[in-house]
Amino acid sequence: MVELHRAAPCLARLRWFAGDRLVGERRSWDARVVLPVEPGPVTVEVVDDRDGTDPLRLASVRVQLVVTGTDDEPAPVPVELARGSRLVGRVTAADGGLVRFARVTARASDGRTFAVRTDGLGRYVLGGLPAVPLLVRATHRTGRSVSTALTPGVGRLHLHAPVLTLPPLAPEPTDTPITAGGAFRGRVLAAGEQADGGRGVWAARVELRDAAGAVLARTRTDASGAFRVGGDLPSSSGLVLTVSSGPVRPVAGAHPTRTTVRGLSCGPAEVVELGSLTLPRTATTEQDAAAGGLLPRAAALRLPSVRA
């Protein structure tokens, strides 16, 4: 049993531990509180249940008890809840700016921790602190402050708490120059078209392969037949560029055409101009296919009528 002596009326929150294990928790307005515990050492922590920013909050207490279990009516253990002190301050960054929602932590010499977050103006109020040495610091996602040792007095209001300054942010990495790789540029023309003003082949497939046949880059031509393939190629040689015709209406006997350029090379940040590449003509419509003999011609036959 514990007997609470409060400096002011409050709702007390009691928690008791057996070693590091929480055994029970209770809130009470009574002066005497019976705690159901097993024989052995017990740690009892009594806290004023008011908010940490409340100026009337009493200081929390932690006491060590040894329960023997031999007395049917043990004498109550007195616990004093004195007026707590308050820590008031503001968290600022190294450049003087206010730090919102930083976490301010006060760790007591007996291991207890009291914490609060700053408001939108970087201000904080941490009340109900015991009159024991405290180690105060602020933490934020941008950094943390240097820990400051304080010893508050009983019921004292600390209006001139040390300013907790967060370390400056790490400098942003400077932009490193980007080294462009090699690329190839050109224009794909249909068969019979002139390089100047000729009709380009739209959506032709352009592939770049190395000497072993591995695809290094691919793209398609635009509406004018122009293309640019690569852009991140290292210094290379022995490359093969293949251009195949774009999507057409399927026609029996018509196959995609292809043009291949071998023995290409490029250096870093070099754009190699290939000029105009011509695709051989192929049948793309039924009329073209019939004119080229790719579609069979049908002949009409008149058969004599047969009567049964």
ABEGO torsion letter per residue (X at the ends): XBBBBBABBBBBBBBBBBEABBABBBBBABABBBBBBBBEBBBBBBBBABBAABAABBBBBBBBBBBAGABABBBBBBBBBBBBBBBBBBBBBAAGBBBBGBBBBBBBAAGBBBBBBBBAAGBBBBBGBBBBBBBBBBBBAAEBBBBBBBBBBBGBBBABBBBBBBBBBBBBBBBBBBBBBBBBBBBBBBBGBBABGBBBBBGBBBBBBBAAGBBABBBBBBAAGBBBBEGABBBBBGBBBBBBBBBBBBBBGBBBBBBBBBGBBBBBGBBBBAEBBBBBBBBABAAAAAAAGABBBBBBBBBBBBBX
